[in-house]
Amino acid sequence: QVQLVESGGGLVQPGGSLRLSCAASGSIFSINAMGWYRQAPGKQRELVAAITSGGSTNYADSVKGRFTISRDNAKNTVYLQMNSLKPEDTADYYCNARAWTGSSNYDYWGQGTQVTVSS
């Protein structure tokens, strides 16, 4: 079992910045990758950024150059630094951890944190 606790959402003006944090606990040794997804009202959940245990990253095209995902292994925490925020970044953001169960991968999810970009 992996538990994920997110923090850092809120209201920000266009062009502003926010940093989301996701602290993992439990069977963290089984985690292969962590990432951030988002879901806007009426839309499907989409991948924003992900980072593997080896440090490889990938980003959605819509956030490349503006968002940065990083991890602090000592704190078992993943961060999403979001700069130059746009109104279209408004969504609920969910932390994800993909863990190996011994026979397959399993996705764990945080409770979500709301990000609103508005003037």
Beta strands, then each sheet from edge to edge (+ up, - down):
strand 1: 2-7
strand 2: 10-12
strand 3: 18-26
strand 4: 31-39
strand 5: 46-52
strand 6: 57-59
strand 7: 67-72
strand 8: 77-82
strand 9: 91-100
strand 10: 105-109
strand 11: 113-117
sheet 1: 1+ 3- 8+ 7-
sheet 2: 2+ 11+ 9- 4+ 5- 6+
sheet 3: 2+ 11+ 9- 10+
end
